[in-house]
Amino acid sequence: VENLEKITGMKFGDAKNPLVFAMRSATSFYIPGFLPTYLNVGINKTVYNALKRKYGAVVAGKIYVNNLQTIYKVLFPDDTENKICDPITSGCALKDVETKITVLFDKIAQYNLEILTDVFAQTLFFVDKMYEFFMRNQDLVYTLKKGDISYPSIIMQKMVWTIRNDDSYPGVLYSRHSRTGLGMQIESAINMFGDDIMTGCIDRTDTEFFERKEVKNTFPAVYHFALNLSKLEKIVESPVTIEFAAETRKKAYLFAILQLNVSELTGRSILLSAVDLYEKGIISSDRVIKLVQPYHLKQIFSECIDDRSFQRLSFFCNGISVLPRSAVSARIFFSTAKALEAKRNGEKVCLCKETYIPSDTIILGELDAILSLTPAAVHVVTSCLGYGVPAFINLQKYQVKLMDQSLKNS
């Protein structure tokens, strides 16, 4: 914390220029969406009042609500029905924000008042929860890392606030389009916190572009950064995926890299990308073989629906397809445990859930397909691309409901 104070010139818990940061837990091996991330750490009433003076009541209110929602979800992880933890939309009234603050504060205070008043106690609370999560899931981390012993690190980053205005936005930038391999891609949503789009709580826009000038007006911060994508591909010897936050202050654009990883792409996308990188002399032939895995080839040569079938099939609904070319015939399950049990018995299974969260990525490799009523978490989509699991998502947008272990359309 002292180092962050020196770097930023801000003071933790200060009444005038407070330091607020994000905490990300990580190992040396990237496991998409599995380990905890906590945003807006270090807020109490003093800091909240300082943020109001600095950024205005609405922006400060959104920041404080996010902080309280994070604490509430950690304390009461099984409370999924409570609407106080729903994301705040850009048009939310100040009165509604203040009401959420009061309700959340009172509920948390009954359990632990210190983490609401002492910013250091709040930080240690999150540190403890990160280590608790790791200790509970050591065997799983060990398995996902293919037997490599690992210990968690905690990365602390000064907050970049993507809820400042409609010119601020979080997102994911792909140096190669994740599905087609042609051009670049941005998944984003304006004036929202990054965890809202990463966890699939809200719709996000999907922008494809081939020249960076195409996004100069819509994503100016990305426009300035996009020059570096080819350099990064050369360093990493692979297409890259960047989680970013763009904060706009009176036409001054701040582009913050939160994570940078080797891309998980569809079979078609990685094949086209790898060949292009090889032909340009960026990667060797040995590297091509490492990038294009057997599951990528499985996607390319997988079953697909015969065109004549489209004339005969009766359509149930629309949705968004994550692996648009692939097709699978499978039995639908509404319980993870039952789906995995059936898979062990040799069946092809499709798991259907209201929503998927980043930690669900650990079971995706066991499934043949997934259905999601809501936009799936970005990490879930990324893992589906990597594993070659067809995913059909955001069905609720097309008037489909999940009721009594059945899907009902309009």
C-alpha positions, 0 to 999 in steps of 0.5 A: 500500500505504501508503494502504491501511495508513493507511485500515485501521490495518493493517500490510503483512506485520505479525506482529500485525495484517497487511494482506491485500488483493485486486488487480483489474485493470480498464479504463474499459470493463467486460469481464466476467471477462476481466482478472485478479483476485488475492485474498489478496495479502500472505501469508507464514509470518509473516502466516499465523501472525498470521491463525491467532491472529486467526481460528483455524487453519481460516480462516487455513489456507483464506486461505493455501491460496487465496494459494498456489493463486493463485500456483501457477496463475499460475506453472503455468497449463497444469497443469489436472490437479493436484488441489491447486488444487481449491477447499476446501469448508467441511467440509474437515479442518484436516489436509487444509488443512495438507497442501495448504499444504506441497505448494503451498509446496514446489512454488512454492519450487522456482521462486521462494522470494522471492514466498513470503517477501517480501510486497512481492515477492509484490505486484510479482509480481502487478503484473507478471503483470497488465501481462503479461496486458494486453500479450499481449492488447492487440489483444483489449482494443482490439477489445472496447472498440470501438477505444477506447485503454485502459490498465489500472488496478489496484484494491486492496481490503482483503480481506473474508473470506467463509470466516469461517463459514456466515454469510459469503458472496460473491455476485452481486446483481441489482436485476432477475432476470437471466432473468425481469425479475421481482423481484430475484436473488442467486447465492451460496454460503456459506463460500466464496471469491468466485473459486470461485463466479465461476469456476464451480468449485462449485454456487451457490444461485439465490435469487429475491425480491420483497421484501427481508424475504424474505432477512432471515434467509438473507442479512441483509447483503443485506437491509440493502443492498437498500434502495439498489438503486432509488437505484443504478438511478436513478443508472446509469439501468439495472438493476444487477449487484453483485458483493459479499462479506458477512463476518459477525462475531458478528452484525455484518454487513459488506457490501462492494461489489466491482464495480457494473455495468450488468446484462446480462439476457435479452431478456425481462428487459431489456424488462420492466425497461426498461418498468418503469423508464420508467413509474416516470419513472426513465429516458427513452424514449431510454434505453429504446431504448439498453437494449433492443438488437437481440440482446434482441429476437432472443431474444424472437422466437427459435425455441422448441420446439413443445409437441407435440415434448416428447411425441415427443422422447427426453430425454438428460439434465437441466441448467440452462438459461441462456436457458430460452425459447430453442431452437437446432439446432446441430452439437456441437463439443468444440474451440473452434478447430473450432467457430469454423472451422465457424462461419466456414463458415456452420454453426450451432455448439454448443461443449461443454466440461468447464468454462468460465472467465471468459476464455472470454467473448471467444468467446461472441459467435461461438457459437450455443449452449454446453454445460458439464459444470460450473456455468459461471463467473458472467461466462460466464453473464452474457455468454450473457445479453447475447449471447443465446447459449443455454447448458445447464450443470452436466450432470455433476450429472445423471450426464453425462460427457464422454468421447472427444469424446462425451457419455455419460449414466447 
